[in-house]
Amino acid sequence: MRALIHSMLVSLSRSCKEIPSMGRYPPRVNLCPKQSDVELVDELKKMICYLENPEWSYLVNKPRQVK
């Protein structure tokens, strides 16, 4: 499961870097494969937040907390 999440995260990170920036800043994502499941999910949440609201990317440093 962890390897699958890591590969998803790497591919999302690559695809966001290929998108023309237009003043948007993709999040800094830790791509280390030795992370725990919780850390990988947190990094994945960063990417999801960026993809949902890229126009606010310069303000958002942490993923939003889902209640």
PDBQT receptor file of N, H, CA, C and O in Angstrom, charges set to zero:
ATOM      1  N   MET A   1       0.826  -1.190   0.000  1.00  0.00    +0.000 N 
ATOM      2  CA  MET A   1       0.000   0.000   0.000  1.00  0.00    +0.000 C 
ATOM      3  C   MET A   1       0.873   1.257   0.000  1.00  0.00    +0.000 C 
ATOM      4  O   MET A   1       0.604   2.221  -0.717  1.00  0.00    +0.000 OA
ATOM      5  N   ARG A   2       1.911   1.222   0.812  1.00  0.00    +0.000 N 
ATOM      6  H   ARG A   2       2.130   0.439   1.394  1.00  0.00    +0.000 HD
ATOM      7  CA  ARG A   2       2.786   2.381   0.904  1.00  0.00    +0.000 C 
ATOM      8  C   ARG A   2       3.484   2.655  -0.427  1.00  0.00    +0.000 C 
ATOM      9  O   ARG A   2       3.644   3.808  -0.825  1.00  0.00    +0.000 OA
ATOM     10  N   ALA A   3       3.897   1.590  -1.109  1.00  0.00    +0.000 N 
ATOM     11  H   ALA A   3       3.767   0.653  -0.786  1.00  0.00    +0.000 HD
ATOM     12  CA  ALA A   3       4.560   1.752  -2.405  1.00  0.00    +0.000 C 
ATOM     13  C   ALA A   3       3.605   2.347  -3.435  1.00  0.00    +0.000 C 
ATOM     14  O   ALA A   3       4.015   3.154  -4.270  1.00  0.00    +0.000 OA
ATOM     15  N   LEU A   4       2.348   1.957  -3.379  1.00  0.00    +0.000 N 
ATOM     16  H   LEU A   4       2.015   1.302  -2.701  1.00  0.00    +0.000 HD
ATOM     17  CA  LEU A   4       1.347   2.487  -4.294  1.00  0.00    +0.000 C 
ATOM     18  C   LEU A   4       1.106   3.976  -4.047  1.00  0.00    +0.000 C 
ATOM     19  O   LEU A   4       1.038   4.763  -4.991  1.00  0.00    +0.000 OA
ATOM     20  N   ILE A   5       0.977   4.353  -2.792  1.00  0.00    +0.000 N 
ATOM     21  H   ILE A   5       1.032   3.714  -2.025  1.00  0.00    +0.000 HD
ATOM     22  CA  ILE A   5       0.789   5.774  -2.447  1.00  0.00    +0.000 C 
ATOM     23  C   ILE A   5       2.009   6.582  -2.874  1.00  0.00    +0.000 C 
ATOM     24  O   ILE A   5       1.875   7.695  -3.382  1.00  0.00    +0.000 OA
ATOM     25  N   HIS A   6       3.188   6.025  -2.668  1.00  0.00    +0.000 N 
ATOM     26  H   HIS A   6       3.296   5.121  -2.255  1.00  0.00    +0.000 HD
ATOM     27  CA  HIS A   6       4.416   6.729  -3.055  1.00  0.00    +0.000 C 
ATOM     28  C   HIS A   6       4.473   6.929  -4.562  1.00  0.00    +0.000 C 
ATOM     29  O   HIS A   6       4.833   8.012  -5.023  1.00  0.00    +0.000 OA
ATOM     30  N   SER A   7       4.127   5.910  -5.335  1.00  0.00    +0.000 N 
ATOM     31  H   SER A   7       3.834   5.030  -4.960  1.00  0.00    +0.000 HD
ATOM     32  CA  SER A   7       4.165   6.051  -6.792  1.00  0.00    +0.000 C 
ATOM     33  C   SER A   7       3.126   7.061  -7.276  1.00  0.00    +0.000 C 
ATOM     34  O   SER A   7       3.386   7.807  -8.220  1.00  0.00    +0.000 OA
ATOM     35  N   MET A   8       1.950   7.094  -6.640  1.00  0.00    +0.000 N 
ATOM     36  H   MET A   8       1.739   6.488  -5.873  1.00  0.00    +0.000 HD
ATOM     37  CA  MET A   8       0.943   8.103  -6.976  1.00  0.00    +0.000 C 
ATOM     38  C   MET A   8       1.465   9.504  -6.691  1.00  0.00    +0.000 C 
ATOM     39  O   MET A   8       1.281  10.420  -7.493  1.00  0.00    +0.000 OA
ATOM     40  N   LEU A   9       2.109   9.661  -5.557  1.00  0.00    +0.000 N 
ATOM     41  H   LEU A   9       2.259   8.917  -4.906  1.00  0.00    +0.000 HD
ATOM     42  CA  LEU A   9       2.639  10.956  -5.156  1.00  0.00    +0.000 C 
ATOM     43  C   LEU A   9       3.722  11.431  -6.121  1.00  0.00    +0.000 C 
ATOM     44  O   LEU A   9       3.756  12.607  -6.484  1.00  0.00    +0.000 OA
ATOM     45  N   VAL A  10       4.595  10.537  -6.532  1.00  0.00    +0.000 N 
ATOM     46  H   VAL A  10       4.567   9.582  -6.237  1.00  0.00    +0.000 HD
ATOM     47  CA  VAL A  10       5.662  10.890  -7.474  1.00  0.00    +0.000 C 
ATOM     48  C   VAL A  10       5.074  11.300  -8.818  1.00  0.00    +0.000 C 
ATOM     49  O   VAL A  10       5.512  12.290  -9.405  1.00  0.00    +0.000 OA
ATOM     50  N   SER A  11       4.096  10.561  -9.311  1.00  0.00    +0.000 N 
ATOM     51  H   SER A  11       3.740   9.757  -8.834  1.00  0.00    +0.000 HD
ATOM     52  CA  SER A  11       3.504  10.909 -10.606  1.00  0.00    +0.000 C 
ATOM     53  C   SER A  11       2.724  12.220 -10.535  1.00  0.00    +0.000 C 
ATOM     54  O   SER A  11       2.761  13.000 -11.486  1.00  0.00    +0.000 OA
ATOM     55  N   LEU A  12       2.026  12.480  -9.442  1.00  0.00    +0.000 N 
ATOM     56  H   LEU A  12       1.996  11.846  -8.669  1.00  0.00    +0.000 HD
ATOM     57  CA  LEU A  12       1.335  13.765  -9.275  1.00  0.00    +0.000 C 
ATOM     58  C   LEU A  12       2.325  14.912  -9.214  1.00  0.00    +0.000 C 
ATOM     59  O   LEU A  12       2.093  15.977  -9.785  1.00  0.00    +0.000 OA
ATOM     60  N   SER A  13       3.419  14.691  -8.527  1.00  0.00    +0.000 N 
ATOM     61  H   SER A  13       3.607  13.826  -8.063  1.00  0.00    +0.000 HD
ATOM     62  CA  SER A  13       4.437  15.728  -8.409  1.00  0.00    +0.000 C 
ATOM     63  C   SER A  13       5.024  16.063  -9.772  1.00  0.00    +0.000 C 
ATOM     64  O   SER A  13       5.231  17.234 -10.089  1.00  0.00    +0.000 OA
ATOM     65  N   ARG A  14       5.288  15.062 -10.566  1.00  0.00    +0.000 N 
ATOM     66  H   ARG A  14       5.120  14.111 -10.308  1.00  0.00    +0.000 HD
ATOM     67  CA  ARG A  14       5.823  15.294 -11.920  1.00  0.00    +0.000 C 
ATOM     68  C   ARG A  14       4.824  16.013 -12.799  1.00  0.00    +0.000 C 
ATOM     69  O   ARG A  14       5.200  16.917 -13.545  1.00  0.00    +0.000 OA
ATOM     70  N   SER A  15       3.570  15.634 -12.730  1.00  0.00    +0.000 N 
ATOM     71  H   SER A  15       3.264  14.900 -12.124  1.00  0.00    +0.000 HD
ATOM     72  CA  SER A  15       2.570  16.253 -13.596  1.00  0.00    +0.000 C 
ATOM     73  C   SER A  15       2.326  17.710 -13.214  1.00  0.00    +0.000 C 
ATOM     74  O   SER A  15       2.057  18.536 -14.086  1.00  0.00    +0.000 OA
ATOM     75  N   CYS A  16       2.414  18.037 -11.930  1.00  0.00    +0.000 N 
ATOM     76  H   CYS A  16       2.633  17.365 -11.222  1.00  0.00    +0.000 HD
ATOM     77  CA  CYS A  16       2.215  19.430 -11.510  1.00  0.00    +0.000 C 
ATOM     78  C   CYS A  16       3.384  20.307 -11.917  1.00  0.00    +0.000 C 
ATOM     79  O   CYS A  16       3.201  21.501 -12.155  1.00  0.00    +0.000 OA
ATOM     80  N   LYS A  17       4.566  19.750 -12.000  1.00  0.00    +0.000 N 
ATOM     81  H   LYS A  17       4.714  18.780 -11.807  1.00  0.00    +0.000 HD
ATOM     82  CA  LYS A  17       5.723  20.537 -12.432  1.00  0.00    +0.000 C 
ATOM     83  C   LYS A  17       5.667  20.828 -13.922  1.00  0.00    +0.000 C 
ATOM     84  O   LYS A  17       6.245  21.814 -14.378  1.00  0.00    +0.000 OA
ATOM     85  N   GLU A  18       4.979  19.987 -14.689  1.00  0.00    +0.000 N 
ATOM     86  H   GLU A  18       4.510  19.186 -14.318  1.00  0.00    +0.000 HD
ATOM     87  CA  GLU A  18       4.886  20.176 -16.126  1.00  0.00    +0.000 C 
ATOM     88  C   GLU A  18       3.823  21.191 -16.513  1.00  0.00    +0.000 C 
ATOM     89  O   GLU A  18       3.842  21.707 -17.631  1.00  0.00    +0.000 OA
ATOM     90  N   ILE A  19       2.896  21.487 -15.607  1.00  0.00    +0.000 N 
ATOM     91  H   ILE A  19       2.881  21.068 -14.699  1.00  0.00    +0.000 HD
ATOM     92  CA  ILE A  19       1.847  22.470 -15.879  1.00  0.00    +0.000 C 
ATOM     93  C   ILE A  19       2.480  23.860 -15.868  1.00  0.00    +0.000 C 
ATOM     94  O   ILE A  19       3.239  24.180 -14.952  1.00  0.00    +0.000 OA
ATOM     95  N   PRO A  20       2.181  24.697 -16.875  1.00  0.00    +0.000 N 
ATOM     96  CA  PRO A  20       2.724  26.068 -16.850  1.00  0.00    +0.000 C 
ATOM     97  C   PRO A  20       2.319  26.786 -15.563  1.00  0.00    +0.000 C 
ATOM     98  O   PRO A  20       1.161  26.725 -15.150  1.00  0.00    +0.000 OA
ATOM     99  N   SER A  21       3.261  27.452 -14.945  1.00  0.00    +0.000 N 
ATOM    100  H   SER A  21       4.201  27.501 -15.280  1.00  0.00    +0.000 HD
ATOM    101  CA  SER A  21       3.048  27.968 -13.593  1.00  0.00    +0.000 C 
ATOM    102  C   SER A  21       2.029  29.096 -13.511  1.00  0.00    +0.000 C 
ATOM    103  O   SER A  21       1.139  29.037 -12.663  1.00  0.00    +0.000 OA
ATOM    104  N   MET A  22       2.119  30.112 -14.347  1.00  0.00    +0.000 N 
ATOM    105  H   MET A  22       2.843  30.160 -15.036  1.00  0.00    +0.000 HD
ATOM    106  CA  MET A  22       1.182  31.241 -14.319  1.00  0.00    +0.000 C 
ATOM    107  C   MET A  22       1.059  31.833 -12.917  1.00  0.00    +0.000 C 
ATOM    108  O   MET A  22      -0.034  32.228 -12.511  1.00  0.00    +0.000 OA
ATOM    109  N   GLY A  23       2.152  31.900 -12.181  1.00  0.00    +0.000 N 
ATOM    110  H   GLY A  23       3.040  31.579 -12.511  1.00  0.00    +0.000 HD
ATOM    111  CA  GLY A  23       2.118  32.474 -10.849  1.00  0.00    +0.000 C 
ATOM    112  C   GLY A  23       1.672  31.514  -9.774  1.00  0.00    +0.000 C 
ATOM    113  O   GLY A  23       1.427  31.926  -8.640  1.00  0.00    +0.000 OA
ATOM    114  N   ARG A  24       1.561  30.246 -10.106  1.00  0.00    +0.000 N 
ATOM    115  H   ARG A  24       1.760  29.911 -11.027  1.00  0.00    +0.000 HD
ATOM    116  CA  ARG A  24       1.150  29.242  -9.120  1.00  0.00    +0.000 C 
ATOM    117  C   ARG A  24       2.374  28.459  -8.674  1.00  0.00    +0.000 C 
ATOM    118  O   ARG A  24       3.296  28.215  -9.453  1.00  0.00    +0.000 OA
ATOM    119  N   TYR A  25       2.363  28.078  -7.424  1.00  0.00    +0.000 N 
ATOM    120  H   TYR A  25       1.614  28.277  -6.792  1.00  0.00    +0.000 HD
ATOM    121  CA  TYR A  25       3.508  27.411  -6.834  1.00  0.00    +0.000 C 
ATOM    122  C   TYR A  25       3.129  26.005  -6.388  1.00  0.00    +0.000 C 
ATOM    123  O   TYR A  25       2.386  25.861  -5.417  1.00  0.00    +0.000 OA
ATOM    124  N   PRO A  26       3.611  24.964  -7.061  1.00  0.00    +0.000 N 
ATOM    125  CA  PRO A  26       3.308  23.611  -6.595  1.00  0.00    +0.000 C 
ATOM    126  C   PRO A  26       3.920  23.387  -5.215  1.00  0.00    +0.000 C 
ATOM    127  O   PRO A  26       4.978  23.940  -4.916  1.00  0.00    +0.000 OA
ATOM    128  N   PRO A  27       3.284  22.600  -4.385  1.00  0.00    +0.000 N 
ATOM    129  CA  PRO A  27       3.798  22.403  -3.023  1.00  0.00    +0.000 C 
ATOM    130  C   PRO A  27       5.111  21.630  -3.020  1.00  0.00    +0.000 C 
ATOM    131  O   PRO A  27       5.395  20.840  -3.921  1.00  0.00    +0.000 OA
ATOM    132  N   ARG A  28       5.891  21.877  -1.996  1.00  0.00    +0.000 N 
ATOM    133  H   ARG A  28       5.660  22.518  -1.264  1.00  0.00    +0.000 HD
ATOM    134  CA  ARG A  28       7.111  21.095  -1.807  1.00  0.00    +0.000 C 
ATOM    135  C   ARG A  28       6.705  19.767  -1.185  1.00  0.00    +0.000 C 
ATOM    136  O   ARG A  28       6.147  19.721  -0.089  1.00  0.00    +0.000 OA
ATOM    137  N   VAL A  29       6.991  18.709  -1.891  1.00  0.00    +0.000 N 
ATOM    138  H   VAL A  29       7.445  18.747  -2.782  1.00  0.00    +0.000 HD
ATOM    139  CA  VAL A  29       6.550  17.390  -1.461  1.00  0.00    +0.000 C 
ATOM    140  C   VAL A  29       7.771  16.527  -1.161  1.00  0.00    +0.000 C 
ATOM    141  O   VAL A  29       8.704  16.448  -1.960  1.00  0.00    +0.000 OA
ATOM    142  N   ASN A  30       7.749  15.890  -0.011  1.00  0.00    +0.000 N 
ATOM    143  H   ASN A  30       6.991  15.954   0.638  1.00  0.00    +0.000 HD
ATOM    144  CA  ASN A  30       8.807  14.968   0.371  1.00  0.00    +0.000 C 
ATOM    145  C   ASN A  30       8.570  13.648  -0.354  1.00  0.00    +0.000 C 
ATOM    146  O   ASN A  30       7.572  12.975  -0.096  1.00  0.00    +0.000 OA
ATOM    147  N   LEU A  31       9.476  13.268  -1.260  1.00  0.00    +0.000 N 
ATOM    148  H   LEU A  31      10.287  13.815  -1.469  1.00  0.00    +0.000 HD
ATOM    149  CA  LEU A  31       9.309  12.068  -2.058  1.00  0.00    +0.000 C 
ATOM    150  C   LEU A  31      10.153  10.899  -1.556  1.00  0.00    +0.000 C 
ATOM    151  O   LEU A  31      10.387   9.942  -2.294  1.00  0.00    +0.000 OA
ATOM    152  N   CYS A  32      10.600  10.970  -0.338  1.00  0.00    +0.000 N 
ATOM    153  H   CYS A  32      10.410  11.748   0.261  1.00  0.00    +0.000 HD
ATOM    154  CA  CYS A  32      11.406   9.895   0.235  1.00  0.00    +0.000 C 
ATOM    155  C   CYS A  32      10.551   8.628   0.361  1.00  0.00    +0.000 C 
ATOM    156  O   CYS A  32       9.466   8.684   0.941  1.00  0.00    +0.000 OA
ATOM    157  N   PRO A  33      11.014   7.488  -0.167  1.00  0.00    +0.000 N 
ATOM    158  CA  PRO A  33      10.203   6.266  -0.105  1.00  0.00    +0.000 C 
ATOM    159  C   PRO A  33      10.157   5.626   1.280  1.00  0.00    +0.000 C 
ATOM    160  O   PRO A  33       9.399   4.679   1.488  1.00  0.00    +0.000 OA
ATOM    161  N   LYS A  34      10.947   6.117   2.227  1.00  0.00    +0.000 N 
ATOM    162  H   LYS A  34      11.564   6.886   2.058  1.00  0.00    +0.000 HD
ATOM    163  CA  LYS A  34      10.994   5.505   3.555  1.00  0.00    +0.000 C 
ATOM    164  C   LYS A  34      10.077   6.195   4.560  1.00  0.00    +0.000 C 
ATOM    165  O   LYS A  34      10.305   6.096   5.765  1.00  0.00    +0.000 OA
ATOM    166  N   GLN A  35       9.053   6.885   4.090  1.00  0.00    +0.000 N 
ATOM    167  H   GLN A  35       8.868   6.966   3.110  1.00  0.00    +0.000 HD
ATOM    168  CA  GLN A  35       8.113   7.555   4.982  1.00  0.00    +0.000 C 
ATOM    169  C   GLN A  35       7.066   6.569   5.490  1.00  0.00    +0.000 C 
ATOM    170  O   GLN A  35       6.833   5.520   4.891  1.00  0.00    +0.000 OA
ATOM    171  N   SER A  36       6.450   6.926   6.593  1.00  0.00    +0.000 N 
ATOM    172  H   SER A  36       6.639   7.779   7.079  1.00  0.00    +0.000 HD
ATOM    173  CA  SER A  36       5.351   6.100   7.107  1.00  0.00    +0.000 C 
ATOM    174  C   SER A  36       4.096   6.365   6.276  1.00  0.00    +0.000 C 
ATOM    175  O   SER A  36       4.060   7.289   5.463  1.00  0.00    +0.000 OA
ATOM    176  N   ASP A  37       3.078   5.548   6.488  1.00  0.00    +0.000 N 
ATOM    177  H   ASP A  37       3.107   4.797   7.148  1.00  0.00    +0.000 HD
ATOM    178  CA  ASP A  37       1.822   5.710   5.757  1.00  0.00    +0.000 C 
ATOM    179  C   ASP A  37       1.184   7.062   6.045  1.00  0.00    +0.000 C 
ATOM    180  O   ASP A  37       0.654   7.710   5.143  1.00  0.00    +0.000 OA
ATOM    181  N   VAL A  38       1.236   7.482   7.294  1.00  0.00    +0.000 N 
ATOM    182  H   VAL A  38       1.666   6.956   8.027  1.00  0.00    +0.000 HD
ATOM    183  CA  VAL A  38       0.620   8.759   7.690  1.00  0.00    +0.000 C 
ATOM    184  C   VAL A  38       1.341   9.928   7.006  1.00  0.00    +0.000 C 
ATOM    185  O   VAL A  38       0.694  10.859   6.527  1.00  0.00    +0.000 OA
ATOM    186  N   GLU A  39       2.658   9.882   6.961  1.00  0.00    +0.000 N 
ATOM    187  H   GLU A  39       3.183   9.125   7.350  1.00  0.00    +0.000 HD
ATOM    188  CA  GLU A  39       3.415  10.954   6.306  1.00  0.00    +0.000 C 
ATOM    189  C   GLU A  39       3.125  10.995   4.812  1.00  0.00    +0.000 C 
ATOM    190  O   GLU A  39       3.002  12.077   4.238  1.00  0.00    +0.000 OA
ATOM    191  N   LEU A  40       3.014   9.836   4.175  1.00  0.00    +0.000 N 
ATOM    192  H   LEU A  40       3.114   8.957   4.641  1.00  0.00    +0.000 HD
ATOM    193  CA  LEU A  40       2.699   9.807   2.748  1.00  0.00    +0.000 C 
ATOM    194  C   LEU A  40       1.306  10.369   2.468  1.00  0.00    +0.000 C 
ATOM    195  O   LEU A  40       1.108  11.089   1.488  1.00  0.00    +0.000 OA
ATOM    196  N   VAL A  41       0.357  10.045   3.316  1.00  0.00    +0.000 N 
ATOM    197  H   VAL A  41       0.517   9.461   4.111  1.00  0.00    +0.000 HD
ATOM    198  CA  VAL A  41      -1.002  10.568   3.135  1.00  0.00    +0.000 C 
ATOM    199  C   VAL A  41      -1.013  12.080   3.330  1.00  0.00    +0.000 C 
ATOM    200  O   VAL A  41      -1.723  12.787   2.616  1.00  0.00    +0.000 OA
ATOM    201  N   ASP A  42      -0.241  12.581   4.280  1.00  0.00    +0.000 N 
ATOM    202  H   ASP A  42       0.337  12.006   4.860  1.00  0.00    +0.000 HD
ATOM    203  CA  ASP A  42      -0.157  14.034   4.478  1.00  0.00    +0.000 C 
ATOM    204  C   ASP A  42       0.425  14.726   3.243  1.00  0.00    +0.000 C 
ATOM    205  O   ASP A  42      -0.051  15.787   2.840  1.00  0.00    +0.000 OA
ATOM    206  N   GLU A  43       1.453  14.124   2.648  1.00  0.00    +0.000 N 
ATOM    207  H   GLU A  43       1.840  13.262   2.976  1.00  0.00    +0.000 HD
ATOM    208  CA  GLU A  43       2.040  14.697   1.437  1.00  0.00    +0.000 C 
ATOM    209  C   GLU A  43       1.036  14.636   0.281  1.00  0.00    +0.000 C 
ATOM    210  O   GLU A  43       0.974  15.550  -0.542  1.00  0.00    +0.000 OA
ATOM    211  N   LEU A  44       0.266  13.576   0.226  1.00  0.00    +0.000 N 
ATOM    212  H   LEU A  44       0.316  12.834   0.894  1.00  0.00    +0.000 HD
ATOM    213  CA  LEU A  44      -0.755  13.450  -0.801  1.00  0.00    +0.000 C 
ATOM    214  C   LEU A  44      -1.845  14.504  -0.621  1.00  0.00    +0.000 C 
ATOM    215  O   LEU A  44      -2.373  15.024  -1.603  1.00  0.00    +0.000 OA
ATOM    216  N   LYS A  45      -2.183  14.820   0.624  1.00  0.00    +0.000 N 
ATOM    217  H   LYS A  45      -1.754  14.398   1.422  1.00  0.00    +0.000 HD
ATOM    218  CA  LYS A  45      -3.169  15.868   0.903  1.00  0.00    +0.000 C 
ATOM    219  C   LYS A  45      -2.679  17.229   0.416  1.00  0.00    +0.000 C 
ATOM    220  O   LYS A  45      -3.471  18.045  -0.056  1.00  0.00    +0.000 OA
ATOM    221  N   LYS A  46      -1.379  17.472   0.531  1.00  0.00    +0.000 N 
ATOM    222  H   LYS A  46      -0.736  16.809   0.914  1.00  0.00    +0.000 HD
ATOM    223  CA  LYS A  46      -0.818  18.729   0.010  1.00  0.00    +0.000 C 
ATOM    224  C   LYS A  46      -1.088  18.847  -1.485  1.00  0.00    +0.000 C 
ATOM    225  O   LYS A  46      -1.507  19.897  -1.970  1.00  0.00    +0.000 OA
ATOM    226  N   MET A  47      -0.844  17.760  -2.207  1.00  0.00    +0.000 N 
ATOM    227  H   MET A  47      -0.503  16.907  -1.813  1.00  0.00    +0.000 HD
ATOM    228  CA  MET A  47      -1.049  17.784  -3.650  1.00  0.00    +0.000 C 
ATOM    229  C   MET A  47      -2.522  17.950  -3.989  1.00  0.00    +0.000 C 
ATOM    230  O   MET A  47      -2.859  18.667  -4.931  1.00  0.00    +0.000 OA
ATOM    231  N   ILE A  48      -3.396  17.307  -3.245  1.00  0.00    +0.000 N 
ATOM    232  H   ILE A  48      -3.122  16.725  -2.480  1.00  0.00    +0.000 HD
ATOM    233  CA  ILE A  48      -4.835  17.419  -3.500  1.00  0.00    +0.000 C 
ATOM    234  C   ILE A  48      -5.305  18.853  -3.266  1.00  0.00    +0.000 C 
ATOM    235  O   ILE A  48      -6.080  19.393  -4.054  1.00  0.00    +0.000 OA
ATOM    236  N   CYS A  49      -4.836  19.461  -2.189  1.00  0.00    +0.000 N 
ATOM    237  H   CYS A  49      -4.206  19.022  -1.549  1.00  0.00    +0.000 HD
ATOM    238  CA  CYS A  49      -5.210  20.859  -1.916  1.00  0.00    +0.000 C 
ATOM    239  C   CYS A  49      -4.738  21.774  -3.035  1.00  0.00    +0.000 C 
ATOM    240  O   CYS A  49      -5.449  22.700  -3.426  1.00  0.00    +0.000 OA
ATOM    241  N   TYR A  50      -3.539  21.518  -3.552  1.00  0.00    +0.000 N 
ATOM    242  H   TYR A  50      -2.961  20.766  -3.234  1.00  0.00    +0.000 HD
ATOM    243  CA  TYR A  50      -3.019  22.333  -4.646  1.00  0.00    +0.000 C 
ATOM    244  C   TYR A  50      -3.862  22.150  -5.907  1.00  0.00    +0.000 C 
ATOM    245  O   TYR A  50      -4.169  23.122  -6.598  1.00  0.00    +0.000 OA
ATOM    246  N   LEU A  51      -4.231  20.915  -6.203  1.00  0.00    +0.000 N 
ATOM    247  H   LEU A  51      -3.982  20.126  -5.641  1.00  0.00    +0.000 HD
ATOM    248  CA  LEU A  51      -5.009  20.660  -7.406  1.00  0.00    +0.000 C 
ATOM    249  C   LEU A  51      -6.429  21.208  -7.303  1.00  0.00    +0.000 C 
ATOM    250  O   LEU A  51      -7.008  21.614  -8.311  1.00  0.00    +0.000 OA
ATOM    251  N   GLU A  52      -6.995  21.224  -6.103  1.00  0.00    +0.000 N 
ATOM    252  H   GLU A  52      -6.525  20.895  -5.285  1.00  0.00    +0.000 HD
ATOM    253  CA  GLU A  52      -8.336  21.779  -5.922  1.00  0.00    +0.000 C 
ATOM    254  C   GLU A  52      -8.344  23.297  -6.031  1.00  0.00    +0.000 C 
ATOM    255  O   GLU A  52      -9.264  23.868  -6.617  1.00  0.00    +0.000 OA
ATOM    256  N   ASN A  53      -7.335  23.958  -5.477  1.00  0.00    +0.000 N 
ATOM    257  H   ASN A  53      -6.587  23.494  -5.001  1.00  0.00    +0.000 HD
ATOM    258  CA  ASN A  53      -7.293  25.427  -5.436  1.00  0.00    +0.000 C 
ATOM    259  C   ASN A  53      -5.900  25.939  -5.780  1.00  0.00    +0.000 C 
ATOM    260  O   ASN A  53      -5.198  26.425  -4.894  1.00  0.00    +0.000 OA
ATOM    261  N   PRO A  54      -5.482  25.845  -7.030  1.00  0.00    +0.000 N 
ATOM    262  CA  PRO A  54      -4.131  26.295  -7.363  1.00  0.00    +0.000 C 
ATOM    263  C   PRO A  54      -3.944  27.805  -7.265  1.00  0.00    +0.000 C 
ATOM    264  O   PRO A  54      -2.822  28.281  -7.093  1.00  0.00    +0.000 OA
ATOM    265  N   GLU A  55      -5.042  28.565  -7.372  1.00  0.00    +0.000 N 
ATOM    266  H   GLU A  55      -5.954  28.178  -7.512  1.00  0.00    +0.000 HD
ATOM    267  CA  GLU A  55      -4.915  30.025  -7.304  1.00  0.00    +0.000 C 
ATOM    268  C   GLU A  55      -4.541  30.511  -5.909  1.00  0.00    +0.000 C 
ATOM    269  O   GLU A  55      -4.065  31.635  -5.753  1.00  0.00    +0.000 OA
ATOM    270  N   TRP A  56      -4.750  29.679  -4.900  1.00  0.00    +0.000 N 
ATOM    271  H   TRP A  56      -5.137  28.766  -5.027  1.00  0.00    +0.000 HD
ATOM    272  CA  TRP A  56      -4.400  30.041  -3.528  1.00  0.00    +0.000 C 
ATOM    273  C   TRP A  56      -3.109  29.365  -3.072  1.00  0.00    +0.000 C 
ATOM    274  O   TRP A  56      -2.812  29.342  -1.878  1.00  0.00    +0.000 OA
ATOM    275  N   SER A  57      -2.359  28.831  -3.989  1.00  0.00    +0.000 N 
ATOM    276  H   SER A  57      -2.601  28.850  -4.959  1.00  0.00    +0.000 HD
ATOM    277  CA  SER A  57      -1.188  28.038  -3.625  1.00  0.00    +0.000 C 
ATOM    278  C   SER A  57      -0.115  28.848  -2.903  1.00  0.00    +0.000 C 
ATOM    279  O   SER A  57       0.654  28.290  -2.121  1.00  0.00    +0.000 OA
ATOM    280  N   TYR A  58      -0.054  30.143  -3.151  1.00  0.00    +0.000 N 
ATOM    281  H   TYR A  58      -0.679  30.596  -3.786  1.00  0.00    +0.000 HD
ATOM    282  CA  TYR A  58       0.967  30.949  -2.480  1.00  0.00    +0.000 C 
ATOM    283  C   TYR A  58       0.625  31.184  -1.008  1.00  0.00    +0.000 C 
ATOM    284  O   TYR A  58       1.495  31.584  -0.235  1.00  0.00    +0.000 OA
ATOM    285  N   LEU A  59      -0.619  30.945  -0.609  1.00  0.00    +0.000 N 
ATOM    286  H   LEU A  59      -1.326  30.620  -1.237  1.00  0.00    +0.000 HD
ATOM    287  CA  LEU A  59      -1.019  31.133   0.779  1.00  0.00    +0.000 C 
ATOM    288  C   LEU A  59      -0.996  29.846   1.588  1.00  0.00    +0.000 C 
ATOM    289  O   LEU A  59      -0.809  29.881   2.805  1.00  0.00    +0.000 OA
ATOM    290  N   VAL A  60      -1.179  28.739   0.941  1.00  0.00    +0.000 N 
ATOM    291  H   VAL A  60      -1.331  28.711  -0.047  1.00  0.00    +0.000 HD
ATOM    292  CA  VAL A  60      -1.367  27.472   1.634  1.00  0.00    +0.000 C 
ATOM    293  C   VAL A  60      -0.031  26.754   1.796  1.00  0.00    +0.000 C 
ATOM    294  O   VAL A  60       0.636  26.433   0.812  1.00  0.00    +0.000 OA
ATOM    295  N   ASN A  61       0.353  26.506   3.048  1.00  0.00    +0.000 N 
ATOM    296  H   ASN A  61      -0.189  26.766   3.848  1.00  0.00    +0.000 HD
ATOM    297  CA  ASN A  61       1.573  25.747   3.312  1.00  0.00    +0.000 C 
ATOM    298  C   ASN A  61       1.247  24.385   3.891  1.00  0.00    +0.000 C 
ATOM    299  O   ASN A  61       2.032  23.446   3.757  1.00  0.00    +0.000 OA
ATOM    300  N   LYS A  62       0.095  24.271   4.533  1.00  0.00    +0.000 N 
ATOM    301  H   LYS A  62      -0.542  25.034   4.642  1.00  0.00    +0.000 HD
ATOM    302  CA  LYS A  62      -0.296  23.018   5.162  1.00  0.00    +0.000 C 
ATOM    303  C   LYS A  62      -1.621  22.551   4.570  1.00  0.00    +0.000 C 
ATOM    304  O   LYS A  62      -2.443  23.377   4.171  1.00  0.00    +0.000 OA
ATOM    305  N   PRO A  63      -1.839  21.235   4.507  1.00  0.00    +0.000 N 
ATOM    306  CA  PRO A  63      -3.141  20.766   4.029  1.00  0.00    +0.000 C 
ATOM    307  C   PRO A  63      -4.230  21.093   5.040  1.00  0.00    +0.000 C 
ATOM    308  O   PRO A  63      -3.982  21.142   6.245  1.00  0.00    +0.000 OA
ATOM    309  N   ARG A  64      -5.433  21.315   4.536  1.00  0.00    +0.000 N 
ATOM    310  H   ARG A  64      -5.634  21.275   3.557  1.00  0.00    +0.000 HD
ATOM    311  CA  ARG A  64      -6.520  21.628   5.443  1.00  0.00    +0.000 C 
ATOM    312  C   ARG A  64      -6.906  20.402   6.251  1.00  0.00    +0.000 C 
ATOM    313  O   ARG A  64      -6.735  19.271   5.795  1.00  0.00    +0.000 OA
ATOM    314  N   GLN A  65      -7.413  20.621   7.421  1.00  0.00    +0.000 N 
ATOM    315  H   GLN A  65      -7.552  21.540   7.791  1.00  0.00    +0.000 HD
ATOM    316  CA  GLN A  65      -7.808  19.533   8.314  1.00  0.00    +0.000 C 
ATOM    317  C   GLN A  65      -9.257  19.140   8.005  1.00  0.00    +0.000 C 
ATOM    318  O   GLN A  65     -10.156  19.979   8.045  1.00  0.00    +0.000 OA
ATOM    319  N   VAL A  66      -9.468  17.888   7.704  1.00  0.00    +0.000 N 
ATOM    320  H   VAL A  66      -8.737  17.206   7.671  1.00  0.00    +0.000 HD
ATOM    321  CA  VAL A  66     -10.800  17.380   7.414  1.00  0.00    +0.000 C 
ATOM    322  C   VAL A  66     -11.419  16.908   8.721  1.00  0.00    +0.000 C 
ATOM    323  O   VAL A  66     -10.824  16.114   9.450  1.00  0.00    +0.000 OA
ATOM    324  N   LYS A  67     -12.616  17.401   9.012  1.00  0.00    +0.000 N 
ATOM    325  H   LYS A  67     -13.100  18.046   8.420  1.00  0.00    +0.000 HD
ATOM    326  CA  LYS A  67     -13.266  17.035  10.275  1.00  0.00    +0.000 C 
ATOM    327  C   LYS A  67     -14.324  15.995  10.047  1.00  0.00    +0.000 C 
ATOM    328  O   LYS A  67     -14.979  15.562  10.995  1.00  0.00    +0.000 OA
TER     329      LYS A  67
